[in-house]
Each structure stands twice: as C-alpha cells, then as structure tokens.
Amino acid sequence: MKIGIIIPEVGGLSALALEFKKWYVRMVSLGYTPYILTGRSRETFTHTTVMPDLFHENSYNYSLISQLFELTDNHADELDAFVEQATRIQQMVAEWINNHDVAIIIIEQFFSVPVNIPVSYALYNFFEKNNCKKIVKHHDMFKCDHVATIIPSVFMQEVFKRCFPINMPQTYHVSTNRIIKQYLQKSCGIDSVIIPYIIEPDVAIRAPDIGDLALSHDFYMRQSDNVFVHFNDLMPSSSMELVIGLLNHIHDDRFKIVVIGRKHKAYDTYISEINERVIAHGLQQRCLILLEDDVLSKSRYGIDDVFYLAKGVVSVDMASGFGQPLHMAIQHKCGLLVCTESQLDWFELAEVGIDAIHVSNEFNHGDVMCINQSLWDHVPNRAEANYNCIQSTYSGTFLRHALNTFLNHVQTG
C-alpha cells in the first residue's frame, strides 16, 4: 500500500527528521511504499519530491512572519498574497497526491506549530475538499488560547484556530508524548495515540579508532576530559548564553562543551557573535560550535566521533528542540544527562538507565553545584550503565509493532 508523507525536511539532525527515518525504515519493513513530499532533502530516500515552499526558510515565509503580529483585516494586499501563496501550494500538493494515488497521508508537524502557516492553510483547504485518510503527527503543540491577543487579523486568527490542530473526519492523530496527548484531549477534544521517540540499541554504534580528537586549532577532546554535547538552534532566543555562563562557573579546564548547532538564514551573524563572546571569555579551548552541515558531511569527524569521547549531554530545552540529545546520549552510552525534569517527561523517558541530573532552566548556583559534584564524583562507567529497560521499552521492535497496529487500524477504520 502507498503512503504519502508530507514533511518539512528529511535528513539532518532535527528531532523530526531523525524520527521520520525510524518510521520510514519500519514502514518499508512492513511492506508499505512511502512517497515523500518535503521542503528540503539532505538524505536519499526512494520516491522523494522536493517542494522548497514546504521548508520554512523561504523569502515569503520570512516576510509573513515579520509582519504577522501587525496584520489587520484592513491589510487586504497582504492577506490576498497569503491566500494566493496557500492556493498555489494547495494545487501542487493536490497534483502530487493525485499522481501517486496514495491511500493514507501522514502530515508531520504542519498542523502542530505555525512555523510555515501558508503550508498549514493549504493542507487544511485541500483536506476540507478531499475527505481522505490522514495521520497528523505532533512533535510539538501550539496553544491557540490567546491567539486573538497577539494577532490582530480576525482572518488569521481563524486560520490558526482551524489548523492548529485540524479536526476533520478520517483524521488520526499521533502524539509523541503524553503531554501533547493531554493537551489535544483537554483543549481541543481530539483523541490521539502516543508513539514515543525510540532509541535503537539494536543498531551498533561505530566505535571510532581514535585517541584524542582535534576538532579545531584550539579545541581538543581527550579521554581524560569531561566533554559534554549540547544541541542548539543557533538564534538569539537559544540557550547559548546559559552554556557560556555554565562554563564560566565551572573552573576546570577539563570540563568542555561541544555545541552541535543548526544555522538559520535569518540569523547569519549570530554564530560569529557567539564565537566572539566565547573568545572574549577565554573559553575557546572549552567551547566549540560544530555546525550541523559540517557534522553531516563527515569530512573530518562525524557525530559518532564526538559522542564516543563525550561523557554526557547538556540540554535545557523545554520541549523537543533541535536534535534528540537525550536519546542520542543513551544510545551512545554516555554516562550523564544534564536536563530538566520536564524534558524527561516530554520525551517519555521515565527510565533512562543512566544518571540524570535535573537542573532548572536558568543554570542557577544550585544547578552549577549539582553538576560540579556529579562530574567528579558520580559519573558511572560506560560498561556498568544499565540499558536493559531501554532495549525493551524504546526499541525499534516496539516501533514496528506500534506502527503495524496503528496503520492497520487507520486502513480498516
């Protein structure tokens, strides 16, 4: 059976792209034929069509977002341009669906958060006219309760209320955790099935034949260092200031942080600004930003190389954020997770099998003391960490069974 998947991007290290690949592998193993419509592709999958408008980093979307909070219904030209953009996308999506004759359509994230509103509205209008079976997958959630107070245009308010999330016949919702499920149920009256992100302990992680690793002229990863990995969306609202502050408060040259960062076109100068602050604080030997594209190219080093020498992960995102830092840390058998308690809840990782240091979102004095003590006293040996609970609860076998049950239900429902 053919399944259509509409997704902002495939390939790369975003949480959405990483989890999509796990779904793709299991769907193919179950005998389904996925057809992919995406805005950006950085990995080769069979039957993939790229429509750049589906990726949020395009000129029209930047223009819309920049004026969204000032738009009123009197801005007829701007609203007409929005409808025209959505209509054009709707026509292309309709052509793609008709050409491939897919039986079920999976929508990733477009009905969860308003990152690319023209696409969400285009899909809404298509599904309103075409009553087909569709699965809406929610990696995040957007609460529309107060949209009227931040967006003046009544028309745009209605777009938000209809799209985030949609509530139509023959629509099946998937939540990646119970927090999203509870929100959809209580606030939107929508039932959903939880299929959490998985860890794949059955996939062998390459053990690089390396000793010390020189990642730059100044930055070295050594076996004796306490190097942590931090995933970061490199924009002004990110947590880089907290990371720099944490390094400043832990006065030990062995404590280092490798930032795996995603660059955004709208904030081209931000990376250089952060690097200047790192140098100004004298931290260039303890803090290094590796861009996602450079890590993916593996020209000098890959993500496995970095994780092989890392002792753990630092993550202060409230939700999924960039990458899957906690899952990657567990899969690569890092000894320590530094994260908020709410993040473990968000990721459905009640039992992680390794030490988790719960911190606040501010890296306050107590957090620094806790991290400091754990670094030198309680980092467990890799070989002693217990991963049995992960293998049984969050495995690829679990995902294959969950998808088989759910897709059969959608097909026959």
GIMOSUL-V834466 format. One record per backbone hydrogen bond with DSSP energy under -0.5 kcal/mol. CO is the residue of the C=O (numbers start at 1). NH is the residue of the N-H. If there is no record, write none. Layout:
co	nh
CO	NH
CO	NH
//
This chain:
co	nh
1	33
2	103
2	104
3	35
4	106
5	7
5	37
6	108
7	39
8	39
8	40
10	42
14	18
15	19
16	20
17	21
18	22
19	23
20	24
21	25
22	26
23	27
24	28
25	29
26	30
27	32
28	31
32	34
33	3
35	5
36	49
37	7
38	51
40	10
43	45
47	36
49	38
49	51
51	54
52	55
56	58
58	62
59	63
60	64
61	65
62	66
63	67
64	67
64	68
67	70
67	71
68	71
71	153
72	75
74	76
75	79
76	80
77	81
78	82
79	83
80	84
81	85
82	86
83	87
84	88
85	89
86	90
87	91
88	92
89	93
90	94
91	95
92	96
93	97
94	98
95	99
96	100
97	101
97	102
103	133
104	4
105	107
105	135
106	6
106	108
107	109
107	137
109	112
109	113
113	115
113	116
116	119
116	120
117	121
118	122
119	123
120	124
121	125
122	126
123	127
124	128
125	129
126	129
126	130
129	131
130	132
133	105
134	136
134	172
135	107
135	137
136	174
137	109
137	139
138	176
142	144
144	147
146	149
146	150
147	150
147	151
150	152
153	157
154	158
155	159
156	160
157	161
158	162
159	163
160	164
163	165
163	166
165	164
168	171
170	134
172	136
173	193
174	138
175	195
176	197
177	181
178	182
179	183
180	184
181	185
182	186
183	187
183	188
184	188
184	190
185	189
191	173
193	175
193	195
199	201
200	203
202	204
206	208
208	210
212	211
212	214
213	215
213	221
218	220
219	215
219	216
220	222
221	213
222	225
225	227
226	256
227	311
227	312
228	258
229	314
230	260
232	234
232	262
233	235
234	264
235	238
239	243
240	244
241	245
242	246
243	247
244	248
245	249
246	250
249	251
250	252
252	255
254	226
254	256
256	228
257	259
257	288
258	230
258	260
259	261
259	290
260	232
261	263
261	292
262	234
264	267
265	268
267	270
267	271
269	273
270	274
271	275
272	276
273	277
274	278
275	279
276	280
277	281
278	283
279	282
283	286
283	287
286	257
288	259
288	290
289	291
290	261
291	295
292	296
293	297
294	298
294	299
302	306
303	307
304	308
305	309
306	309
306	310
311	335
311	336
312	229
313	315
313	338
321	15
324	328
325	329
326	330
327	331
328	332
329	334
330	333
335	355
336	313
337	339
337	357
338	315
339	359
340	344
341	345
342	346
343	347
344	349
345	348
348	350
353	386
355	337
356	358
357	339
364	368
365	369
366	370
367	371
368	372
369	373
370	374
371	375
372	376
373	377
374	378
378	380
381	384
381	385
382	385
385	387
387	391
388	392
389	393
390	394
394	199
395	399
396	400
397	401
398	402
399	403
400	404
401	405
402	406
403	407
404	408
405	409
406	410
407	411
408	412
409	413
//
